[in-house]
Amino acid sequence: MPPHEHETNSDPGALQCRRYWGANCTNGGKECDEYPFATTYEGAAEHDYDPEVRKFNFSVKPIPKDDNRAGGNLQQGFYGNNRVIDGDYDGFIVKTVT
């Protein structure tokens, strides 16, 4: 995803993070982490790209900035090494286990 689109994709997540966690949710070196990932079109702005998708179908939580960046770097490395992209809006599914 181009950097300008990544920033646009994370804006709705940041707004919801402040809404649910408070205006000071990023104090103390935190960032709002979004799931599904902000680096995909399945993130907070998915509705902007596909109006048939339910709006606000994502979650956010403030986490330490260093942890968020480390996770993002790992994810970027995975994308770079293991993902075959077929066009600008290539989708994929990620199964999560808690």
C-alpha positions as YAML, in Angstrom:
chain: A
units: angstrom
residues:
- id: 1
  name: MET
  ca: [0.00, 0.00, 0.00]
- id: 2
  name: PRO
  ca: [1.45, 3.41, -0.90]
- id: 3
  name: PRO
  ca: [2.44, 5.52, 2.15]
- id: 4
  name: HIS
  ca: [-0.26, 8.17, 1.57]
- id: 5
  name: GLU
  ca: [-2.95, 5.47, 1.45]
- id: 6
  name: HIS
  ca: [-1.57, 3.85, 4.61]
- id: 7
  name: GLU
  ca: [-1.93, 7.17, 6.44]
- id: 8
  name: THR
  ca: [-5.48, 7.62, 5.11]
- id: 9
  name: ASN
  ca: [-6.31, 4.06, 6.14]
- id: 10
  name: SER
  ca: [-5.16, 4.66, 9.72]
- id: 11
  name: ASP
  ca: [-7.09, 7.94, 10.23]
- id: 12
  name: PRO
  ca: [-10.46, 6.27, 11.02]
- id: 13
  name: GLY
  ca: [-8.69, 3.96, 13.46]
- id: 14
  name: ALA
  ca: [-7.06, 6.86, 15.28]
- id: 15
  name: LEU
  ca: [-10.42, 8.63, 15.58]
- id: 16
  name: GLN
  ca: [-12.07, 5.55, 17.06]
- id: 17
  name: CYS
  ca: [-9.15, 4.96, 19.38]
- id: 18
  name: ARG
  ca: [-9.64, 8.41, 20.90]
- id: 19
  name: ARG
  ca: [-13.40, 7.86, 21.02]
- id: 20
  name: TYR
  ca: [-13.20, 4.61, 23.01]
- id: 21
  name: TRP
  ca: [-9.94, 5.01, 24.93]
- id: 22
  name: GLY
  ca: [-10.02, 8.77, 25.55]
- id: 23
  name: ALA
  ca: [-8.32, 11.86, 24.16]
- id: 24
  name: ASN
  ca: [-5.07, 11.04, 25.98]
- id: 25
  name: CYS
  ca: [-4.93, 7.39, 24.89]
- id: 26
  name: THR
  ca: [-1.57, 7.82, 23.19]
- id: 27
  name: ASN
  ca: [0.13, 9.55, 26.12]
- id: 28
  name: GLY
  ca: [3.14, 7.81, 27.57]
- id: 29
  name: GLY
  ca: [4.59, 6.72, 24.23]
- id: 30
  name: LYS
  ca: [1.61, 4.76, 22.92]
- id: 31
  name: GLU
  ca: [0.08, 4.46, 19.45]
- id: 32
  name: CYS
  ca: [-3.29, 3.15, 18.35]
- id: 33
  name: ASP
  ca: [-2.93, -0.32, 16.94]
- id: 34
  name: GLU
  ca: [-5.58, -1.41, 14.51]
- id: 35
  name: TYR
  ca: [-6.87, -4.84, 13.58]
- id: 36
  name: PRO
  ca: [-7.34, -5.86, 10.83]
- id: 37
  name: PHE
  ca: [-4.01, -4.37, 9.91]
- id: 38
  name: ALA
  ca: [-3.78, -0.75, 8.81]
- id: 39
  name: THR
  ca: [-1.39, -1.92, 6.07]
- id: 40
  name: THR
  ca: [-4.22, -3.70, 4.27]
- id: 41
  name: TYR
  ca: [-7.42, -2.53, 2.67]
- id: 42
  name: GLU
  ca: [-9.23, -4.69, 5.23]
- id: 43
  name: GLY
  ca: [-8.38, -2.11, 7.89]
- id: 44
  name: ALA
  ca: [-10.38, 0.80, 9.30]
- id: 45
  name: ALA
  ca: [-10.82, 2.49, 5.92]
- id: 46
  name: GLU
  ca: [-12.04, -0.61, 4.06]
- id: 47
  name: HIS
  ca: [-15.47, 0.99, 3.72]
- id: 48
  name: ASP
  ca: [-13.82, 3.89, 1.83]
- id: 49
  name: TYR
  ca: [-12.64, 1.41, -0.83]
- id: 50
  name: ASP
  ca: [-15.67, -0.89, -0.83]
- id: 51
  name: PRO
  ca: [-18.99, 0.75, 0.13]
- id: 52
  name: GLU
  ca: [-20.65, -2.68, 0.52]
- id: 53
  name: VAL
  ca: [-18.45, -3.39, 3.54]
- id: 54
  name: ARG
  ca: [-19.86, -2.58, 6.95]
- id: 55
  name: LYS
  ca: [-18.38, 0.65, 8.30]
- id: 56
  name: PHE
  ca: [-16.43, 0.51, 11.61]
- id: 57
  name: ASN
  ca: [-15.70, -3.21, 11.23]
- id: 58
  name: PHE
  ca: [-12.32, -3.08, 12.99]
- id: 59
  name: SER
  ca: [-10.83, -2.79, 16.45]
- id: 60
  name: VAL
  ca: [-8.26, -0.44, 17.97]
- id: 61
  name: LYS
  ca: [-6.25, -0.37, 21.15]
- id: 62
  name: PRO
  ca: [-3.45, 1.87, 22.41]
- id: 63
  name: ILE
  ca: [-0.22, -0.10, 22.79]
- id: 64
  name: PRO
  ca: [3.40, 0.93, 23.39]
- id: 65
  name: LYS
  ca: [4.80, 2.67, 20.30]
- id: 66
  name: ASP
  ca: [7.94, 0.51, 20.21]
- id: 67
  name: ASP
  ca: [5.85, -2.69, 20.27]
- id: 68
  name: ASN
  ca: [3.58, -1.38, 17.52]
- id: 69
  name: ARG
  ca: [6.56, -0.42, 15.33]
- id: 70
  name: ALA
  ca: [8.32, -3.75, 15.95]
- id: 71
  name: GLY
  ca: [5.19, -5.66, 14.95]
- id: 72
  name: GLY
  ca: [4.79, -3.49, 11.85]
- id: 73
  name: ASN
  ca: [8.40, -4.12, 10.83]
- id: 74
  name: LEU
  ca: [7.93, -7.88, 11.19]
- id: 75
  name: GLN
  ca: [4.75, -7.70, 9.16]
- id: 76
  name: GLN
  ca: [6.45, -5.65, 6.43]
- id: 77
  name: GLY
  ca: [9.26, -8.21, 6.25]
- id: 78
  name: PHE
  ca: [6.72, -11.00, 5.91]
- id: 79
  name: TYR
  ca: [4.93, -9.15, 3.11]
- id: 80
  name: GLY
  ca: [8.21, -8.53, 1.32]
- id: 81
  name: ASN
  ca: [9.40, -12.14, 1.54]
- id: 82
  name: ASN
  ca: [6.25, -14.24, 1.36]
- id: 83
  name: ARG
  ca: [3.44, -12.45, -0.39]
- id: 84
  name: VAL
  ca: [2.65, -12.51, -4.08]
- id: 85
  name: ILE
  ca: [0.63, -9.44, -4.92]
- id: 86
  name: ASP
  ca: [-1.79, -9.68, -7.82]
- id: 87
  name: GLY
  ca: [-2.81, -6.10, -8.56]
- id: 88
  name: ASP
  ca: [-3.31, -2.99, -6.46]
- id: 89
  name: TYR
  ca: [-6.17, -4.39, -4.37]
- id: 90
  name: ASP
  ca: [-5.06, -7.97, -3.84]
- id: 91
  name: GLY
  ca: [-6.71, -9.35, -0.72]
- id: 92
  name: PHE
  ca: [-5.66, -12.14, 1.62]
- id: 93
  name: ILE
  ca: [-6.95, -13.77, 4.79]
- id: 94
  name: VAL
  ca: [-5.09, -13.94, 8.10]
- id: 95
  name: LYS
  ca: [-6.24, -16.46, 10.69]
- id: 96
  name: THR
  ca: [-5.64, -15.35, 14.26]
- id: 97
  name: VAL
  ca: [-5.34, -17.59, 17.29]
- id: 98
  name: THR
  ca: [-5.68, -16.19, 20.80]
...
